Amino acid sequence: MPKAARAGAGAKSRTAAKSAIKSATKPKAKAKAKPKAKAKAGANATPNARSRANAASNAALYLTEADVQRLATVKDAIATLEDMFATWSDPSTINLPRQRARVGNSAFNLMGGAWGPKQLFGLKAYYAGGNGARYHVLLYSAADGKLKAMIEADHLGQMRTGAASGVATKLLANPTARTLAVLGTGRQAFTQVAAVCAVRPIETVLVFSPTAEHRESFARRIARELGTAAQAAASGEAAVADADVVITITKSAAPVLRANWLKSGVHINVAGANADGRREVDGETVLRATVRATDQVAQARIEAAEFRDLVAAGRLTWHDIIELGDIVTGKAAGRRGPADITLFKSLGIALEDIAFADLIVRRALKGGVGKPMP
């Protein structure tokens, strides 16, 4: 208002000030005032002002958990992962399996990759210890090697993990799938359910967790936030008995899903265990499956205990495992008939984080979200 008032030739009343604002585009009122304001960041700015403006525009973004939640959804992540896996056969699409360094009673985790077709590379680093978890993704441009963004990546990781199961369900589950069972109600469980509901017309979700309060509250959340009927089941077996799609999303060291519980035609997303000491399904479940898929076989050789056990016992070979990207590109076949049992062993790979981070950063730049890093 002060500039408007000065441009209004000494007007003293609110009416005069408003009149000055309305006439801001007229030569006598504002024509000279606006260019002055713009000149600070434009061609007439001082060298120091131009330098600061250029530095801000070229600086890498810092995005918080709240920013990520504002900018993208699980559905966005599913579409992004489909785009990334469509380039799986490109030699410049490279994923580096996760490495873990023991830190006290926990571990520092590091994973990276290069998405050549999009001229991007990056890494994800995280630590989950007794005093909390810290997750970050660093995204770089391969065109100039510059850091594009640093992103707090807990929620990003939850969405991309759910999205991987969503892509697998879209490719492998029967189109007629209507009933979903989920075993586990922890922090990663909701995005798993949301992703499956995004790609199949799920009508009922059955929830099991060993703690009755957890399974009941999680079922209420599904009904409230997804608008899908959900109810707690008394046991894992009761939850999966009639399910068309099953999700296991636990950190269990012993199988929470047994082969003899499953009906024919079911699709299974084994999404919780990604360490050698964890096993969510028994060996017979893997062997019953006619399609056994994972994000990346090289990472599965390190982390997929359900596969490693069977390979070590001579009951399975690594050639029996296919990669999700090979199904997307048509290099490998998926479901062959409605009676097939299909299985996706989700590990979470860096390229999934990098591709999803790229979408989030592009939206942040377009919407003016985030803060420039120093």
C-alpha positions, 0 to 999 in steps of 0.5 A: 500500500505505501507504494500505491499511496505514493503513486497516487499523488499524495492521496490520504484516504483509503478511497484514494489509495484504492483508486491508485491501485486500480490505476496502477497500469496507467502511465501517471500512476504506476507505469514507472513504479512496477519496472523499478520493482522488477529491475532489482532481479532483472537487467537493471539490477546491481551486480550483487543482486543479480548474483544472489538471484542467479545463485538462488535459481541454481541452488539445489532444493531441500524438500522436507517430509511435509513437502513430499506429502504435498507434492505426490501420491502413491498413484503418482509413484506407480506411474513413475515406476512404470516409466522407469521400468520401461527403460530397464533394458537400456544399458544406461539404466543401472541399479547398485544394490544396497550396502549396509554398514553396522552402526551399533545395534542398527545399520547405515544403508546406502544404495544408488543408481543411474537413470541414463535415459532421463540423465539422472543419477542419485543415491539414498542413504538412511539409518534406522536406530533406537533414537529414530530413523533418518532417510535422505535421497540425493538427486543429481543431473547427469547433464552437468553433475550438479546436485538437484535436490536433497529430499527427506525420504521416509514418506517417499520410501513408503510410497515408492515401496507401495508403488512397486507392489502396485506395479507388480499387482497390475502386471500379475494379479487376475483382473477380476481380483476383488479381495485383498489380505494384508498381514502386517499393520506397521508404517509401510502397510498403508501405502501397500494397501493404497497401491493395490487398491489403485490398480485393482477394484478391491471391494474388501480388505482383510487385515491381520496383525498379532495385536487385535487393537492394531488390526482393528484400528488399521481396518478402520483407517483403510475404510476411512481414508480409502473408502474400501470395506475393511475388517480385522481377521482372527488369524493370518490363515483366515485373512488369506483364505479367500484373498485374490491378492495378499500382502505380507509387510512384516519384519518377521524372521519366521514365515507369516504366510503358508502355502496351504492357506492359499487359493489358486489364482492368488497374487502375493506381494512379499514386501516386508523382509529385505534382509537375510535374517527375515522370511515372510513366506515359507519355501512351498509358497515360492515353489507353488508360484508359476511366476516369481518376480523381484525388483532386481535379481542382483539385489535379491541374491543378497537380501531375498532369504526366501529365494536364497534358502531354496537356491542353497537347497538345490530346489530353485535356481536364480534363472527361475526368478525374473525381474519386474522390469523384464515383465514391463518391457515384455522380455519375460512373461507374466501370468499365463492363466487365471489359476496361476499363483504369482509372487513378487518379492519386493526389496526396494531398489535405488532406481525406484527412489531416484525416479520418484524423486525426479517427479517430486523435484519437478513438481516442487520447482513448478510449484515453488515448493522447498528451500534452496540449499546454501 
